[in-house]
Amino acid sequence: MAHHVLDMPIDAGHARALRIGDTVTLRKTLFGIRDATLIHMFDRDRRTRLDLVGHAVIHTAPNVHRVEPSEAAPVGYAPFCIGTTTSMRMERFTDALMDREGVRLIVGKGGMGPETLKAFAERGGAYLAIVGGAAALETTWIETIVDVDMDDLHPESLWQFAIRDFGPLLVGMDSHGGSLFADVQRDVASRRDAVIASLGAAR
């Protein structure tokens, strides 16, 4: 297991170097995205002016404050609480997000499924897991909200964050078919079957 410090954006080679169990710290740039953003981008073919190629996205709908635009808040938003939401319901968008927009990494909570693993294998990507309930800590890693697009969807806008040492994050899924989440599910199922068998009960 290794620790990787990644100055975003990265290429497929950097993404394929990540293996489940590794840890990652992201630097420079991170994009926030959520259900409504993805639905508008891919179900409604809405295009963004932001360049996501080689970047990481985090599943979030942040709590932000409206402020006067300034050097510290160029688009008039200041971060208040940047939490992470459960990723699985956004499973169907992973391949399109990587194919059309060039995204490499997804940061989220709870893992994703086989369609995401397939997209990572084909295109070179990884899923970086963050512990639930860590929003207060995550927010300290956000320096500035640099830009925002699709802000009519607020707070499920497309956010561009300037970040400082965002992590460590755990590589939960990689481009080599590895998934810590699938491993846990298999282990739980095996233990459940063993318990049921020890009780002499039929499933």
C-alpha positions as CSV (number, residue, x, y, z in Angstrom):
1,M,0.0,0.0,0.0
2,A,1.2,3.5,-0.9
3,H,0.4,7.1,-0.4
4,H,0.0,9.3,-3.4
5,V,0.0,13.1,-3.5
6,L,-1.7,14.2,-6.7
7,D,-1.5,17.7,-8.2
8,M,-4.7,17.8,-10.3
9,P,-5.3,17.3,-13.1
10,I,-3.8,13.9,-13.8
11,D,-3.6,11.4,-16.7
12,A,-4.8,7.8,-17.1
13,G,-1.3,6.6,-16.0
14,H,-1.6,8.3,-12.6
15,A,-5.1,6.9,-12.1
16,R,-4.0,3.4,-13.0
17,A,-1.2,3.5,-10.5
18,L,-3.7,3.7,-7.7
19,R,-4.6,0.4,-6.0
20,I,-7.3,-0.4,-3.5
21,G,-6.0,0.2,0.0
22,D,-3.7,3.0,-1.1
23,T,-4.3,6.5,0.2
24,V,-4.4,9.8,-1.8
25,T,-4.1,13.4,-1.0
26,L,-5.4,15.8,-3.7
27,R,-4.0,19.2,-4.4
28,K,-4.9,22.3,-6.4
29,T,-8.4,21.7,-7.8
30,L,-11.5,19.6,-7.0
31,F,-15.0,19.8,-8.6
32,G,-18.3,19.4,-6.7
33,I,-21.1,17.6,-8.4
34,R,-24.4,15.8,-7.5
35,D,-27.6,14.2,-8.8
36,A,-29.2,17.2,-10.4
37,T,-26.0,18.3,-12.0
38,L,-25.5,14.9,-13.6
39,I,-29.1,14.6,-14.7
40,H,-28.9,17.9,-16.5
41,M,-25.5,17.2,-18.0
42,F,-26.3,13.8,-19.4
43,D,-30.1,13.2,-19.4
44,R,-30.7,16.7,-20.8
45,D,-27.4,17.1,-22.7
46,R,-26.5,20.2,-20.9
47,R,-22.9,21.3,-21.4
48,T,-20.6,23.0,-18.9
49,R,-18.0,25.7,-19.6
50,L,-15.7,24.2,-16.9
51,D,-12.9,22.0,-18.0
52,L,-13.1,18.7,-16.1
53,V,-10.4,16.8,-18.1
54,G,-8.1,14.8,-15.8
55,H,-9.8,16.1,-12.7
56,A,-11.5,14.6,-9.6
57,V,-15.2,15.3,-8.7
58,I,-16.7,15.0,-5.2
59,H,-20.3,14.0,-4.7
60,T,-21.6,17.0,-2.8
61,A,-24.2,19.8,-2.6
62,P,-22.3,22.2,-0.4
63,N,-23.6,24.6,2.2
64,V,-22.2,27.9,1.2
65,H,-22.6,31.6,2.1
66,R,-23.4,34.4,-0.4
67,V,-20.8,37.1,0.0
68,E,-19.5,40.1,-1.8
69,P,-17.2,39.1,-4.6
70,S,-13.6,39.5,-3.7
71,E,-10.1,38.0,-4.2
72,A,-11.0,35.4,-1.5
73,A,-14.5,34.8,-3.0
74,P,-14.2,35.5,-6.8
75,V,-17.7,34.3,-7.6
76,G,-19.4,35.5,-4.5
77,Y,-19.6,32.3,-2.5
78,A,-17.7,31.3,0.6
79,P,-17.5,27.6,1.8
80,F,-19.4,26.9,5.0
81,C,-19.9,23.2,5.1
82,I,-18.7,21.0,2.2
83,G,-20.0,17.5,3.0
84,T,-20.0,14.3,0.9
85,T,-23.1,12.4,-0.1
86,T,-23.7,8.7,-0.9
87,S,-22.4,7.9,-4.3
88,M,-24.2,4.7,-5.4
89,R,-27.3,6.5,-6.8
90,M,-25.0,8.2,-9.3
91,E,-23.7,4.9,-10.7
92,R,-25.2,5.2,-14.1
93,F,-23.4,8.5,-14.9
94,T,-19.8,7.3,-14.3
95,D,-18.9,6.2,-17.8
96,A,-20.5,9.3,-19.4
97,L,-18.7,11.5,-16.9
98,M,-15.3,9.9,-17.8
99,D,-16.0,9.6,-21.6
100,R,-17.5,13.0,-22.3
101,E,-15.9,15.2,-19.6
102,G,-12.6,13.4,-19.1
103,V,-13.0,13.0,-15.3
104,R,-10.4,10.6,-13.7
105,L,-11.3,10.3,-10.0
106,I,-14.5,10.2,-8.0
107,V,-14.6,11.2,-4.3
108,G,-17.6,10.0,-2.4
109,K,-19.1,7.9,0.4
110,G,-20.3,4.3,0.4
111,G,-18.7,3.1,-2.8
112,M,-20.2,2.4,-6.3
113,G,-21.0,-0.7,-8.3
114,P,-20.0,-2.8,-11.3
115,E,-20.7,-0.2,-14.0
116,T,-18.3,2.2,-12.3
117,L,-15.6,-0.6,-12.0
118,K,-16.0,-1.3,-15.8
119,A,-15.6,2.4,-16.6
120,F,-12.5,2.7,-14.4
121,A,-11.0,-0.4,-16.1
122,E,-11.7,0.9,-19.6
123,R,-10.8,4.5,-19.2
124,G,-8.4,4.7,-16.2
125,G,-10.0,6.0,-13.0
126,A,-10.5,5.3,-9.3
127,Y,-12.9,5.9,-6.5
128,L,-11.6,7.7,-3.4
129,A,-13.6,7.1,-0.2
130,I,-14.1,9.6,2.6
131,V,-15.5,8.7,6.0
132,G,-19.1,9.8,6.5
133,G,-19.6,12.6,9.0
134,A,-16.3,14.3,8.1
135,A,-17.8,17.5,6.6
136,A,-16.3,19.8,9.1
137,L,-12.9,18.4,8.4
138,E,-13.4,18.4,4.6
139,T,-14.3,22.1,4.7
140,T,-10.9,23.0,6.1
141,W,-9.4,21.5,3.0
142,I,-11.3,23.9,0.7
143,E,-9.5,27.2,0.3
144,T,-11.7,29.0,-2.2
145,I,-14.8,28.5,-4.4
146,V,-13.1,29.5,-7.6
147,D,-16.0,29.2,-10.0
148,V,-19.5,27.8,-10.3
149,D,-21.6,26.7,-13.3
150,M,-25.3,25.7,-13.6
151,D,-26.0,27.7,-10.6
152,D,-29.8,27.6,-11.3
153,L,-29.5,24.1,-9.8
154,H,-28.1,25.5,-6.5
155,P,-26.9,23.9,-4.3
156,E,-26.4,21.1,-6.8
157,S,-24.4,23.4,-9.1
158,L,-21.1,22.4,-10.6
159,W,-18.6,23.8,-8.2
160,Q,-14.9,24.4,-8.7
161,F,-12.9,24.4,-5.5
162,A,-9.3,25.4,-4.9
163,I,-8.1,22.8,-2.3
164,R,-5.2,22.4,0.1
165,D,-4.1,18.8,0.9
166,F,-7.5,17.3,0.5
167,G,-7.1,14.0,2.3
168,P,-5.9,11.4,3.0
169,L,-8.6,9.6,1.1
170,L,-8.8,5.8,0.7
171,V,-8.7,4.2,-2.7
172,G,-11.9,2.1,-2.5
173,M,-12.1,1.1,-6.2
174,D,-9.4,1.0,-8.8
175,S,-8.9,0.4,-12.5
176,H,-7.8,-3.2,-12.0
177,G,-11.2,-4.6,-10.9
178,G,-10.5,-4.0,-7.2
179,S,-13.3,-2.9,-4.9
180,L,-13.1,-2.8,-1.1
181,F,-16.9,-2.4,-1.1
182,A,-17.5,-5.6,-3.1
183,D,-15.0,-7.4,-0.9
184,V,-16.9,-6.4,2.2
185,Q,-20.2,-7.5,0.7
186,R,-18.8,-10.9,-0.2
187,D,-17.3,-11.3,3.3
188,V,-20.6,-10.3,5.0
189,A,-22.5,-12.8,2.8
190,S,-20.1,-15.6,3.6
191,R,-20.3,-14.9,7.3
192,R,-24.1,-14.8,7.1
193,D,-24.3,-18.1,5.4
194,A,-22.0,-19.6,8.0
195,V,-24.2,-18.3,10.8
196,I,-27.3,-19.6,9.2
197,A,-25.7,-23.0,8.6
198,S,-24.5,-23.2,12.2
199,L,-28.1,-22.7,13.3
200,G,-29.3,-25.5,11.1
201,A,-31.7,-23.1,9.4
202,A,-32.5,-22.9,5.7
203,R,-32.0,-19.7,3.9
